[in-house]
Amino acid sequence: MMRDSQIRYFRVIGILLFIWIIFRVQWVGVWSILCNLKVNYILSYSLIFLIATLLKILRLYLILNKLGFGLKFSLVYVIVVESSLYGVVTPARAGELSRVVYLKSHGISNRIAWFLVLIERLIDASVLSIACIIGVLYFASLSMETYGILLALLLIISLSLFYCLKNLFIFPKITYFFFNLLLKKSKVNPVNESPTEFKDLLQLGKLSTYITIPCSFAILFLSFFQLTLLGLSLNSNISSLYLGFAYTLSSLFSYLPISIGGLGTREIVYISALSKVGIPENIAFIISLLDGLIFPIIFLTILITPILFYRSKLKQ
């Protein structure tokens, strides 16, 4: 089994890729493009970012309350926004770990907290994979006749995901094995077969099929919309389908433990994918950097400012 120290060494790959890209990019051209950003599209982008973030908060809020924990919306807001910011500026797992710590600090058991985070990550990755498969098939055949087939395929795959996740939690033995395997990878002690905790796990699985899956698809759609607005702000006429495909592919690559927060791998995927349709490296690099790093840090910092202000008032 690969040790954490070895994984940390692999993360250097992403940093090296990012440094290599920095020396390839024409910074005069990048600065010229940034100086001519269309502010109205950036404002629309920020609004969509806010809606997507609120949807992530609502997703966790609904599940926690359905499980009977009764956390306030403002508290879930803090959990999601702060952990998301940590996930952007630190290795991705640090963001998930901070979310687990927050949940535990409000009376949620260690294992249930990990179940919540792992299921959410699993479903998000599944939704991204579905969109990526559809994107590959779309770009393999660009004729109008294939649109109906692709939509039907998307529906079939989505329903299959729904059915598999729902039925996974119908069979307790399979669920027990599956989650103990995930928890072992996350260095969390396996669950005991205590009726109360395992009942919460089964309930969580059912809720995920009705809450997490639809929210994950909605968040993915909003991400495509954000990228379209970002492309328009750069005065570039890039199809939202191309941008969406590059986004899903780069997001999946960011799960690999060869980078910190997707830095380097995200940019190389954007450049490689968009170059296939004639998009210059400068544009691809700017889109990746703005959408994947700079704007999330800016907007999440803005969202977290009221929290920090409130805490400072309490200390006085």
RAVENKA-V194334 format. One record per helix or strand of 3 or more residues. SS is the DSSP state (~ for helix, > for strand). FROM is the first residue (numbers start at 1). TO is the last residue. If there is no record, write none. Layout:
ss->{SS	SS}
from->{FROM	FROM}
to->{TO	TO}
This chain:
ss->{~	~	~	~	~	~	~	~	~	~	~	~	~}
from->{4	12	27	39	73	92	110	146	172	195	240	265	281}
to->{10	24	35	66	89	104	140	168	185	233	253	275	315}
